[in-house]
Amino acid sequence: MNAEVARDFRGLREELLQRHAMLPRRLQQVARYVLDHPDEVALGTVAEVARGAEVQPSALVRFAQAMGYAGFSELQGVFRTRLRDRWPDYDERLKNLRDSAMAEGGATTLLNGFVEASVTSLSRLQDTVTAEDLERAADLLAEARTLYLLGQRRAFPVASYLAYALGKLGMRAALLDNTGGMLTQQAELVQPEDALLVISFTPYTPSTVEVAATIERRGVPVVAITDSAFSPLVPLATCWLEVAEADSGAFRSLAASFAAVLTLAVLAAEKRRG
């Protein structure tokens, strides 16, 4: 491996985020796939990974070489090291629970599936969010006059809970809850001395992204919680946290999302008092 190329997954991820816009369109497609499906890249053959990314195998080789590796196998080694260093293998445990739930159909098995999905989500959170990410986001929130919170559909309970937690911690917060279909009018209240914390996950609620973009154009600091480096919220965000929830039977957990926002609330409140 060349000295200049990323030697671990975190380094590769940062490199891809910096260079993504400069890559050809087909290689951008590969970049999105490998960051969103690192386990599949680690375990799959060239043909399987290419099929998942919906490209030709030769595109994987070109992508690896564009990132400075000799070929796909060398790039794949980064993903295999990441997988080997993860402990425990919650994804495999979750798959086994799903299989047994289908076979047994028991209430306890169903509960265990949701518990394991939550554990998986929390384990991923420890891998994707750094202390630096948390400190920077908390600094922005602590400095704001008013914290405006936006999350719709599945993200709404997370934003709603954060509003409750911030209130208990003595911080001024307002939930953009779209009551009466007035989201656009609510968003007009946000000013540059405030901050917006926005939450959205795949497939990303269009009105959430649109309102966040409108607020960001006014010079308002934006903290985003989302599930992919290629989320439409990332280009709008002053800083962002990657929170990817696991699922059981297509029902996704919110455990990591609640852990992330509670951490931000407490950190921001401590910084405000300091």
Residue, then its C-alpha position, 0 to 999 in steps of 0.5 A: m500500500n502506498a504511503e499516501v493512501a488511507r490505511d484505515f476505514r476512517g481515513l478512507r472515509e475522510e478522503l472520499l468526502q474530500r474528493h467525492a465531487m472531483l471523481p467521475r460520475r460512475l466512481q462517485q456511485v462506487a464511493r457512495y456504495v462502499l461507504d454505505h455498505p462497508d460489510e458487503v465490500a469486505l466480504g464480497t467478491v468483485a462481481e458481487v460488490a459491482r452488482g451491489a453498486e450497479v457498476q461493471p467490475s472494471a469500475l471498482v478497479r478504476f475506483a481503487q486506483a483513483m484512490g491510490y491503491a494498486g487494485f481492488s484487493e488492496l482497497q478491500g483490505v481496508f474494509r476487511t480490517r475494519l470488519r475484523d476489528r469490530w466486536p462483537d459481530y452484532d449484525e450476524r447475531l441480528k440475522n440469526l435472530r431474524d431467522s429464528a423469529m421467522a421459524e418460531g414466531g415467539a414474542t421473546t424472539l421478536l423482543n430480542g430482535f428489536v433489542e439486538a437492533s438497538v445494540t447494533s445501532l449503538s455499537r455503530l454510533q461508537d464507530t462513526v461519531t468522534a469526540e471532536d464531532l460531538e464537541r464541535a456540534a455542542d459548541l455551536l448549540a451552546e453559542a446559539r441564542t435559540l436552538y431550533l429543532l427539525g425532524q419529521r416522520r421517523a425523526f420527529p420523536v427524536a427532535s421532540y425528545l431533544a426539545y424536552a431535554l433541552g428545556k429541562l437543562g435550561m436551554r432555549a429551544a423551539l421545535l419546528d413541528n409543522t403544526g397546521g402545515m406552517l413549517t415554512q412560516q415557523a422557519e422564518l423565525v430562525q435568525p443567524e444568531d440562532a442554530l438549527l439542529v436537523i435530523s433526517f434519514t433515508p429516504y430523507t423527507p423533502s420538506t426537511v431538506e428544503v427548509a434546512a437549505t433555506i435556513e442555512r442560506r441565511g447564515v444560520p449554523v446547522v448541525a445535522i444528524t443523518d445516516s450517510a456521508f452522501s445525505p443531502l443534509v451534509p452539504l448544508a451542515t456546519c457539522w454533522l453526526e453520522v447515525a445509522e440505525a439497524d433494523s429488525g424485520a424492516f423496523r429500524s431502531l432509534a436507540a443511537s439517535f436518542a443517545a446522540v441527541l441526549t449527549l449533545a444536549v448535556l454537552a451543550a448545557e455544560k458548555r453554556r454554564g461554563 
